[in-house]
Amino acid sequence: MRALIRRLRAGFDERMRAWLMRRQGIDRDPVRLERRRIYILPTRLGLAYAAMVFAMVIGGLNYNNNLGLGLAFLLVSLGLVTMHHCHGTLSGLSLRLLATDPAFAGQDVRFEVLLENGSSAMRPRIEVSRNDEAPRTIDVPALGSAPAEVDVHAARRGRIPLDRFVVATRHPLGLFRAWAVVHPEYSAVAWPRPAERRIPPPGVETDTGGAQDRAQGEEDFAGLKPYQAGDSLRRIAWKAYARGQGLHTKQYAGTDVVSHVFDWDSLPGLDTESRLSQLCRWVLDAHEHGEAFGLRLPGLAIEANIGTAHRERCLTALALFQHEDARG
């Protein structure tokens, strides 16, 4: 019986999603929630509330109790006002994509959606979720904005779309649930799953004099420079930071810089996904050790460099390999 109910519910949900897609179409960023696309139904608490008020009305009429009838009509009015406020909490709210957080295949990529409130009234208890997952509840201040995060499981590498999510609220009192379905064209990148540390990286090249980056050696101290995202934490001048001089990293000159070139053709005998996983492992290890590295794929060559931006560029190229984006 339960299996039958689940199948019927799944079929109903599928038809409802198809109907919503036909009715609304694809949403272009930014998305504004107009009244006509906001749906509202009573919750279980709301149904129990309605049953209680109905029983009070029947009892008041049966016993000709004007005080009981007055209380019942007051509760009916409260329910109607609650329904109006619940619907209005979503009406006029705007949404747009703020950022995406890539991840490795098998993990969750994250979409950060910004909720913007142009009204002078606060929008409390806004729930953002994907399908039937547990929602994340946020409060959007008056004339302000608040971010909400939506996670999508990445079963494979490449572009992972967020093609549907729900914005809902039960404010106030929880008697009604108002919701709107958004069909955006958002996507995030899932990098290949890194392989185990079994195959050593190919031979290295050495650049004497620190041509790649003077901060990579430890031979001759050359001074301090302001910290930048991607600088190795091992190079941070903690003593200077403790003296209140700000966050700086140490620079060295006249050193040897290790440079790798990770080549697709250096892994014969492996299939496509295994090669990408191994190249991903080499890129992560080289970045972790502060070593410069380049990447060569069929139709794409990335020169040796260092830093977080370079690491993400190489990982993204691996993720989109055999896609047109990887050739661009």
N, C-alpha and C positions, 0 to 999 in steps of 0.2 A: 504493500500500500504506500509506504513512504517513497519507494523507488518510483512509483507511478506519479505521485505528487511532485517529486523532484523533476521528472521528465516534463510534466505539464507546465510547471513553473518555468523551466528552462526554455521551453518552446514559446511561452507567453513573453518572456523577457526578450527573446530573440526577435519576435515580431514587433515588440514595442520599440526596440532599438532601431530596427529597419524603418519603422514609421516615423520616428523622430528624425532620422537622417534625411528621409525624403521631405519632411516638413521644414526642417531648418537648413539643411545643406551644410557645407563646410564653413566654419567660422574663421574669418580673417582677423588677425591681430591688429588692434586690441578688440576685445569682445565686450559689448555692453548688454547687460541683462535687462531686456525690456519686459514689460508686464505680460505680453502675450506669450512669451516663452517660459514663464514661470508656472509650475504646476503645484497644487497644494491638495493634501488629503489629511484626514484626521489620523492621529497615531492611535495606538492601543489605549493609551491614557485618555485620548480625546473621545474614543468610542465609549469607554467606561463613563466618562463625564456626561456624554450625551444620554446614555442609558439612565444614569442617575437623575438627570434633569427631567427626562421623560416620565420616570416613575413619580417624581415630585409633582409634575403637572397632573398626572392621572389621579394621584392621591388627593391633591387639592380640589380637583373637580368632583371627585367621588364624595368627599366629606365637606364640600362647600367651605373650604378653609382659605379665606382670602389672604391671610398672612403667608401661608404655604405657597399659594399661587404667586404672590408678589416676590417671594424669595426665588422661586423657580424662574420667573421672567427676568429677574436681575441676573441670575446665572446664565440664562440664554444670551442676554446682552453682553455679558462678560466674554462668552464664547465667541460671539460675532466680532467683538473688538479685538480679541486675541487673533482670530483668523486674519483680520485686516492688517494687524501689525506684523504678523508672521510673513505674509506675502510682501509687505512693504519693506521688510528688512533686506530682501534680495533685489528689489526693484531699483534700477539705476546703478547698480554696482558694475564696475568695469574691471576687466582682467586682461593681463598681457604677460607674455613670457619674459622673465627677468634674466634667467641664466639656466644652463644645463651643466650637470656634473657627470663626466664620463666615468665608466667603470670597466672592469674586465668581464669577459663573457662568463656567465654563471652568477654574476652579482646583480645588484640593482643600480640602474642609472637613475639619476635624480633630476627632476624638473622643478625649477623654482618659479612659481607663478605669483605675480604681484597683483593684489586686490586693491583697487583704488576707490575711495569713497568721496564723491563730490558734494555730498549732502552735509548739512550742519548737524545731523543726528548720527550718533554712533551706530555701527552695525555689529552687534555682539553675537557671539556663538555661531560663527560661520563655519560650516563643515565642508572640507574639500577632500574628495576621495575618488578612487578609480574603481569602477565596478562595485563589487560587494565588499571591498576591503575596509578595514577599520579607518574611519575618517580622522583627519587632523583638524582640530577646532582652534580657530583664531578669532580675535576681536579686531575689527577694523575701526580705527578712531575717526571721529568727525573731521571732514576735510583733510583726511590723511590716507595712508596706505599701509598695508601689512603683507609680508610674504607668506606664501603657503607652499609646502613641498609635496610633490607627488612622485612616488617611486614606481618604476616599471622594471620587472625582471628581464634581464638580457639573457636569453637562452643561447644566443649566437653572437658572433662578432658582427660589426657593421653598424648601420644606422637603425636605431630602435625608435619607433614612432610612439608618440602619445596621441592617439586619435580620438580619445573619449575620456572625459572625467565629469564628475558631478559636483555641483556647488549647492549646498542645502543648509537649512536652518530649522530649529525647533523653537526659536525664541518668539514670544515669551511663553512661559508656563508649560511648554511641551505638549500642548493639546493638538497641534497641527505640525505637519512637516511640509515646508515649501522647498522645492528643488528646481534646478535648471541643469540641463545637459549641454555640455560644450563639446563641439567636434573640431578641435584645432588641427593644424598641420605642423605640430612641434615634433622634433626628432633630436635625439642625443646619440653619441657615438659609444659603442662598446668595443673595447680593445680585445685582441686575442688573449685567450687564457695562457699565461706564461708557463713554459715547460719546466720540468724539474732540472736542477743543476747537475746534468750528466755530461753534456758535451761541452768541452772547453771552447772559449771564443777563439776566433782566428788570430794569427799573428798581429803584433802591434807595430805601429810606427812611433818614433820618438822625435819630438821637436825640441831642440836645445835652444834655450833663450826665452822660453815662455811665450811663443808667438800666439798660441791659442788663448791663453788666459794666464796672466801673471800670478793669479791667486791660487794656482793649482800645485805649485811646488812648495818646498819648505827649506830652500837653500839659503837665500839672502833676503832678509826682511827689508821691504821697500816702503812701508808705511801703511796707513789705514785709508779705507774708502767707505762711504755710506753703504749700509746694508741694502741689498736688492733681493727681491724674491727670486729664489733659485740658488742663491749663494749657499755654500756648504756650511752647516752649523758648526763644523769643527774649526772653521776659520774665523768665527765671531770673536771679537776682542771683548771678552766678558769683564776684564778689569776696567777698561775704559767705560763700559756701560755702567759698572758699579760706581764710578766716579761721576756719573751724571752727564757724560759726554755724548750720549745717544748710542744707537746701535750701529756698529761699524764692523767691517771684516778686514782681516789682515791681508796685505799684498806682499808677494814675493817675486823676485826677479832672478834671471840667470838660472832657471831650473829646467828640468826635463819634463815635458808634457806627454803623457801616453795617449795615443790616438788609435782608435779601432775603426775598421771599415767592415761592417756586417753585410755580407754579400749573399744574395739569394742562391747563387750558383755554388756557394761553399757547402751546401747541404744536399748533395746528391743522394738519391735513394729514399728521401722522405716525401710524403704527399704534401699537398698545399697547406693544409691546416697545421700539420706538424712543423713544417718549415716556419710558418708565421709564428707559431708558439715559441719555437727556439729563438728566432730573431727577437721576439718580445722579451724573452728572458735575458738575452745579451744586452739589449738596450737598458733594461732595468738595472742590471748589475753594473754596467759602465756608469750610469748616472749616479748610482749609490756610492761608487768609489771615486766620484769626481773626475772621471776620465772622459776625454773628448771621443766622440764616435760619429761615424757617418753610416748611411744606409743605402744599399743598392738593391733595387727591385727591377723586374722586367718593365722597362718603360719609365722608370723613375729613379733618380739618383739625388740623394740629399748629402751635401757636403758635411764634413766633420765639424762639430761644434759642441758646446756644452750648455747647460742651463735647463730649467724646467720647461720653458717654451719649446726648446729644441726637442726635449724628450717627448712632449705631447705631440709635436709635429710628426715625429717618427712613428709613435704608437698609432696615431690617426691614419698615417699612410698604410700601416700594416692592417688596421681594422677595415679600411676601405679598398684593400687590394682586390683587383678584378672588378672594381666599380669605376665609373667614369670620374668620380670625385678624386680617386687616387692618382689619376693621370693629370689632373688639372694643376 
